[in-house]
Amino acid sequence: MNIQLALRDYYDEIQKAAEARMSAITLQDIIDTYRQKAGVNNETEDMQIMRKVSQTL
């Protein structure tokens, strides 16, 4: 048996889990994380964050 064949199932399992997690992340999750790490605490800064994130996506 080829090692690549033996590892394929694990790779597929990890890939599916990563895709499922990524699809569950919302824009609000990203904004909340950014606010927490950047110490943002007002609506004006929230709007700037949303614009930056939207441009990136």
C-alpha positions, 0 to 999 in steps of 0.5 A, spaced: 500 500 500 502 506 498 503 511 504 499 517 500 493 512 500 493 510 507 493 518 509 488 520 504 482 518 509 485 522 514 486 528 509 479 528 507 477 528 514 481 534 516 479 537 509 471 536 511 472 539 518 476 545 516 471 547 510 465 546 515 468 550 520 470 556 515 462 556 513 460 557 520 464 563 521 460 569 520 462 576 518 459 578 525 464 573 528 470 576 524 468 583 527 467 581 534 474 578 534 477 584 531 474 588 536 476 584 542 483 584 539 484 591 537 480 594 543 475 597 539 469 600 543 465 605 539 460 604 533 464 609 528 470 604 529 465 598 527 463 601 521 470 602 519 472 595 521 466 592 517 468 596 510 475 593 511 472 586 512 467 587 506 473 589 501 477 583 503 472 578 502 
